[in-house]
Amino acid sequence: MSDRPRSRRPQRTGRSENPNRRRPDDTGGEKRGYGSRRSLSDAGNDRPSPSRGPGRKGSGPGKGPIKGKGGPRRPGGPSARPKRRPALKDADAPLRLNKFIANSGVCVRREADLLITAGAVTVNGTVVTELGTKVHPTDEVIVEGQRIKPEKKHYVVLNKPKNFLGTVGDKQGRRTVMDLVKNATREVLYPVDKMERMDTGLLLFTNDPEMAERMRASGTKFRQLYHVTLRQKMKAEHLAAMVEGVETERGFIKCSTAEFIDEAKKPKEIGVEMHSNRPKALAMLLEHFGYTVERLDRTVLGPLTKKDLPRGHWRTLDREELNLLRMSL
């Protein structure tokens, strides 16, 4: 048996018994090694003050910390930016082949992928089997020997007259706005927002569900200009209150501008500009102040105006108007 002492298993020492632990009474100037434990308070004390750091821009007495290097940002503060929604896609832009087939009503996208990989789809006379291929609306697409064509998107603006319901249909057989645009296109169009029977002005119709959904979304705010005729005389203090905003029973409502058309001659007529898509918001605001709306005419809807559009007539949006409308959403 060897006389060498048997190795002893090292014992774990506590923080108070650890010889390497630096105590408060130690006055040695030894520097700590790399990777040693440091408390947050020690790290903050060792860091130089931004107001005394030599050679740093913006340093000096009386000046705050360096921009962008301070504490945590407050939510909703000046540095917080609102979330930007993606822009609407152009209707004539190229799109994926499976979406092209789905928009034509043949099948859903998953089934369209199976048709593509099986070689049952040709584009301009060439068999396409690769998923993700993009095509233009003008391309010739044939699925299983039959040419398909997706539904074309239409955008029609109407200058609505009185005594027409703003709904798609009516069980009592009364006239609706659909009767005014029934000959505009072969496709079925739907109004993007609601208007009362006695209200007049601009009303947009489309068969583009993406644009209609964006215009109805709660966060969408596009410019609307109204010419309002009241039964009572409007008070100047109420016009100022409309611009400041009022908390009504149905939420907070605010106008961008509200002015008299001609206070001396027409004290019952006002012009109101709003940036909202809430139906009946202006009528609810005026009702909150005790006014009765006799006539409400929408003269501006986003980039659209009533110029050269008589009452009861409609027209198709041109390319420039459509691009401006997409940018406003």
NORWO-V770328 format. One record per backbone hydrogen bond with DSSP energy under -0.5 kcal/mol. CO is the residue of the C=O (numbers start at 1). NH is the residue of the N-H. Records with the same first field share a line. If there is no record, write none. Layout:
CO->NH, NH
This chain:
14->18
17->19
18->21
23->26
33->36
39->43
40->44
41->45
42->46
43->47
49->52, 53
51->60
53->56
56->59
60->63
66->69
74->77
77->80
90->93
95->135
96->100
97->101
98->102
99->103
100->104
101->106
102->105
103->151
108->112
109->113
110->114
111->115
112->116
113->117
114->118
115->120
116->119
120->144
121->128
122->142
123->126
126->123
130->133
133->97
135->95
136->139
139->141
140->124
141->148
142->122, 144
143->146
146->143
148->141
154->207
155->317
156->205
157->315
158->160, 203
159->312
160->201
165->177
167->178
170->173
175->165
176->179
177->180, 181
181->184, 185
190->206
195->166
196->199
197->163, 164
200->298
201->160
203->158
204->192
205->156
206->190
207->209
208->212
209->213
210->214
211->215
212->216
213->217
214->217
217->220
222->276
223->302
224->274
225->299, 300
226->228, 272
227->297
228->270
229->294, 295
235->239
236->240
237->241
238->242
239->243
240->244
241->245
242->255
246->248, 253
248->251
251->248
253->246
257->273
259->271
262->266
266->262, 269
267->234
268->230
269->261, 262
270->228
271->259
272->226
273->256, 257
274->224
277->279
278->281
280->284
281->285
282->286
283->287
284->288
285->289
286->291
287->290
291->293
292->231, 294
295->229
296->200
297->227, 299
298->202
299->306
300->225
301->304
304->301
306->309
310->313
313->159
315->157
318->322
319->323
320->324
321->325
322->326
323->327
324->328
325->329
326->329
